[in-house]
Amino acid sequence: MGQLLSTIFSWWRNAIDDKKKLTTGKLPLPSSITDSQQSLSSCSNFKSDDEKLKIKVVGNEKKVSARPQQYNRVEETEERTSGEVGRNWRDCRRCEGEEDLEEGKGKEKIIIGVRRIKHYRSDYKILLVGEGDFSFFASLALAFASATNITATSLDSIEFLSTNYSRALSNIKTLQNLGALVIHKVDATKTANIFPFEHMAFDRVIYNFPLAGFYRDEDREDQICLNQRLIQLSLENAKKMIHKDGEIQITHKSNGFFKQWKLELLASRNRLVLKEEVAFHLSDCPGYSTNYGFAGDKNFNCVPSKTYKFGHRKPTEKANNRLKK
């Protein structure tokens, strides 16, 4: 009997010790559990493509936010109202009568006033393609004091940009610090079909001074055709990426050789209409450098130039008869 009581007492003490080890985390777990925990730990920052993108529903149509879900931005769903327009970057001011947008959740929630400069607004989802030293959008982002709605891209690699443009890296850092998404080696004619752009929709797609290049062995007409092809393919691509009321904005020289590209005709071939054209003045954009593509920091003369705004053609609209060849 004494031996039996001793055995029961020993078993009871072991059970108590095991319970203490379990509550203090000292009891070794089975290898299958530890392996699973390590696997989950290493993938804690991983999210599927669907989780990364925030979907909002407008009517019966699903739209995907142009920003990956990194900033917990609260989407604006109410109708936008017009407000005071800044004359240039330095004159950026808050729009009167504009509703506030909220960022963050709970105690971290802050109120952000919407800013508007010329035909740009801080609450627009903006895609910039074909950028060189990123000076245009760095300037715009600084005026907005935010770049969380900006996605800026370049055809060239970061190595090429750092070698050819003295301010490229500092401009990119400015954009990233303000929340922009910056992606390199992006072809402006194929953006809509590659990740992550295939899941995005924008309010504005902007292409400043597109150029296929000058080739000494090509005559004038062939060079015009090369650049027309670049513009037409870019418009065809961008059309797939804008909302129903979105715009494709191309800033382009408006005289001589450049005027012969016939942007409005190229847009019409993609069932796009010219909504407006406005004069572009470099003095409105402090810090913007109109760099040549392969000439480093050397700037070209952009006078005279215009910003052409294209949008989806409505079913009731007809192509402009004056656009016939």
N, C-alpha and C positions, 0 to 999 in steps of 0.2 A: 504493500500500500504506500509506504514511504517513497519507494522508487517511482511509482506512478505519479504521486503529488509533485515530486521533483521535476519529472518530465513535463507535466502540465505547466508548472511555474516557469520553467525555462522557455517553453513555447510562447507563454504570455509575454515575457520580457522581450523576446525577439520581435514579437508583433508590435510592441510599443516602440522599440527602437526603429523599426522599419517605417512606422507612421511618422516619427519625428524627422527621419531623413527625407521622407517624401515631402513634408511641409516646408522643410528648409531647402529643398532643391538639391540635396546631396545624394539622393538615390539615383544611381545610373539608369538611364532610360534604355530601352531596347534599341539595338543598332538601326532597325528600320525606321524608328521614330526620329532619331537624331539625324539620319540621312535626309529624311523628308524635311525636317526643320532647316537644315543647311541649304537644301535646294530652294525652299521658299524664301529664305533669307537672301540668297544670291539673286533672286528674281523679284525682290520686293519693289523695285522701281520699274519693273516691266509692265506695260499695259498693251492690250491688243489695239489694233488700228481703230476699231469701233469705239473703244473706251477713250482713246486719245482725242477724238473729234466730238464736238458738242453739236447735237442736232436740234434745230428748232423747227417748228411746224408753222407754216403760214398758210391758212386756209386748209386745203387738202394737199398742199404741196410741201414736201420735206426739203428744207434747205440746211446745208451744213455750214457752220461757222467757219470763216477763213482762218481763225486762230485755233491751233491745237489747244486742248484743255489744260493750259499751264497756269493761267492767271485767274481762274474761277470768275471770269467776267460775266456779269449779268447782262444778257442780251436785251437790246432795246426792241420792243415789239410795237410801240405806239407810233402813230404817224409822225414823221419828222416835220418840224415847223421851221420856217425861215427866220433868221435872226440877223444881227448886225455882222457885216462882212468886213474883215480887215483888208486894208488896201495892199499891204504887202506883209512879208514875214515879220518885220519889226512892229507892225500895227496889229498883230494878232490879239484878239480880245474875245472875251466870252460872249456867246450869242445871247441877246436879250430874248426872253420868252421861251428859251430852250429848256426842256426838262433836264434834270440832273441824271447822270448815270451812276450806278453803284458798283463798286468793286469790293471783292472780299466777302466774308461771311461773318455773322455774329458780331463780336466786339471789334473785329478788324475791318469792318465795313467803313468805307470812306466815300465821300461824294465828290464826283469829278464833273466840272462844268465842260460842256461841249464847246470847242473852239472852231472858228471858221475863218479861213484865209482864201480870198478869191473864190475859186471853185473847189477848194479842199475843206474837209471837215474832219475833226479828230475822231468822230464816231464812225466814219466810213471804214469799211474793210478795204484796204488798198493793197494792190499788187503792183510792184514796180519790176519791169523786165528790162534786160539789156543795159544794166547800169555799168558805169566805169569805176569812178572813185567813190561812188555813193554820196557825193557831196550834196546833191539835191535833196535827198530824203533825210540826210543828217540835219540839214538846215531846217527842213519842215518839222522834223521830230522835235528839235530843240524849241521851235516856236510853239508847238503843241504841248511841250513838256511831257510828252508820252509818245510811245511808238508801239503800244501793245496791239494796235490794229494794222500795223504795217508789215508786209512781207516783201523783202527786197531781194532781188536776184541778179546774178551776173552770168554771162556766158563764160567768162574766163575763170580760171582757178584762183584761189587765194594767193598762191605763189606768184602767178603772173601779175596780179594786181599790186602786190607788195613791191614787186620789182619795178613796175612801170609808173605807178602813181605814188607820190610821196605822202599823200594824205589818206590813202585808201584805208589803211589799217586803223587809223585814229577815227575816221568816219564810221567804219564798221563797229568799232568798240562803242562809239556814242550811241549808235542805233541799238545795239544789243543791251547796253546799260539801261536804255529807256524801254526795253521790252520787245524790240522788233525781232522777227525771224529772218535771218540772213542765210541765203543758200547760194552756192556757187556752182558753176558748170551746168547752167540751166539754159536750154534752147528755147527762145521765146516763141518758136513756131510749133513746139511739141509739149508745152507745159501741161495742157489739159489732160494728157494721157499718162502722166507719170505720178507716182506717189511722192509727196502727199497732196499734190495739187488736184488730182482727180477727184478728191473728196471735198473740195473747197468751192465756195461761191463768194464773189467779191462785189462791192459797190463800184469800185473803180479799178481798171487795169490801165497802167500808165507806161507809155513808151516814149522816152525823150530822145529826139533826134536819131531815129533809127538809120542805120547805114550798112549796106552790104559790103562796102569798101570801094576804093578806086583802083582800077586795074589799067595800067598804062598800055597793055596790049589789046584792050577792048575799046571799041569806038563808043561814041556818046550814046547811041541808041541801045547798044548791048548793055551798057552800064545802067541805063534807065530801066531796062527789062529786069536786070538782076535785082535792083532795089525794089521794083514793083512786086516782084515775086516774094521778096522778104516781107513787105508790108501786107500783101494779100494773105500769105500763110499765117502771119502774126495775127491779123484780124480774124481769120477763120478759127484760130486756136482760142483767142481771147473771148470770142463770142460765146464759147461753151462755158466760160468761167464767170460770167457776170449775171447778176440778178435780172429779173424782167425789166426793172427800171434802172439798171446799172449802165455805166458808160465806159467806153474805151477811149482814152485821151492820148492823142499823139501830138507832141510838140515838134514842129517841123519848119524848116526854112521855107519861105513863101515866095521866092523869086527865082528867075532863071532856070537852071538845070533842075532844081528841086521842085519847082512848080509843075514841071512836066511829068512828075510821078502820078499826078491825078488821084490823090487819096480818096476823094469822094466816089470816083468811079470804082476803085478797088473795093471800097466798103459796100457799095451797091451790089456788087457781085456776090457778097456774103450776106445779102438781105439785111444790111445795116443802113441806117440813115444818119445824115449829118444833122445833129441837133443844134449845134452852135459852133462858131469859130471866133476866137478872141485873140487879140494881139498879145504876144508874149514879150515881156520886158525883163531882161536879166537883172536889172536894178531892183526888181521886186523880190529877188531871191538872194539875200545876203549869204555869201559863202558858197554859192553854187558855181562850179567850174565846168565849162563846156569843153572837156578834154577831147582831143583827137583820140581815135581808137588805139593807135600804135605809136603815138608821139609823146608819151609821158604826160607831163603837166602842161604842155603847150595847149592853149585854148584856141578855138576857131571863132570867127565872127558870126554871131547868130542873129544879126540884124539884116533884113526883117524876118521875123518868125511869128507863127501863130500856133495856138493850141486848138486842135480839131477834136470835137466831142462827138463820138458815134454811139448810137444806141440801137436796140432791137427795132426792126420795122414792125409796126402794128399791122394786123391783118387788113385793116381798112386803108392803110397807106399804100400808095403806088410808087414805083421807082420814078425818080426825077427824069423827065424826058430829055433834059439837056445833057444827061450823062452818056448819051450814045456816042460811040466813037465817030 
